[in-house]
Amino acid sequence: STIDLNQHQNHASKPSGGGRHPDGFQLNSTVYNALLQAYANAGDTSSAEKLLDRMISLHSRSLKEGGGGPFKKVRPNTRTFNVVLNTWAKSGTREAGAKANELLLKMEDMSAAYRDRINQPDIITYNTVLAAWSKSAGYGPTPSNTKEIVGEEAAYKTLELLDRIENQSYRIKPDRISYSTTIAAFANAAQTCESGNLMAQKADALLSRMRDRIGAEPDDYSFNGVLL
């Protein structure tokens, strides 16, 4: 049977005994992740983020109840965040990078608080945020909104995140996608800012950096980023 998303939201605030939805299924991260994926498939970034915030709120309530209660299994995990992050990256909007980065910081804070890997960022997480910044780099700044991070500034945010991934002490290291996406960010910015030549030079330098750091040869996607 089809689950009505709005109906689910209403029922979630008043679950039946044992944390079960009135329709009979268990309220847990798997159920919420499926709902999030539905919003992601529809390109509904706002609803996806609201549902994620709902999950965080419900799990916080469970912790206040001693880790029990009907929502003890409603804890955002790595996949939860990755689905919402991917929704922003695919949106290709001006604010995609900033929104994705906000979620990444929230995810990292939660992971540090729990001290486990259930919602720890993985390479997919970081590459998705890099992709979101890369999309924002393709927009030029607007005089009416000086606070937004787009164009050249977004490209440097991409590089800043790549630096951070490289310097992490734990298991996650950048891969070919990480470098290629950062190259694409500077290629995108080169088309929207006055320092296009500098952006091209940064992209070119990243090709050598990819060879030196991970021993990988650039692919067509990497070279196309530099050629644009």
JOLIN-V68322 format. One line per field, one symbol per residue. psi: psi as a letter, one per 20 degrees, with the letter a starting at -180 (. if undefined). burial: 1 if it has 24 or more other ideal C-beta (glycine too) atoms within 12 Angstrom, else 0. A space follows every 50 residues. Layout:
psi = ???
burial = ???
This chain:
psi = qpppghhggghhimqrqjkpqhiiqpoahgghhggghghghiknhghghh hghggggghhhghhjjjbrikhjmppaghgghggghggghhkrhjggggh hghghgghggghhhlajhkpqahggghhhghghhghiipqqphiniiqor cghhghhghghgghghjqiahpqqahhgghhhghghgghhiirhlhgggh hggghhghhggggjkpqqahgghhhhh.
burial = 00001001100100100010100000111011101111110000101110 11111101101100000001111111111111111111111111111111 11110111011000000011111111111111111111100000000011 11111111101101110000011111111111111111111110000011 0111011011000100010001001101
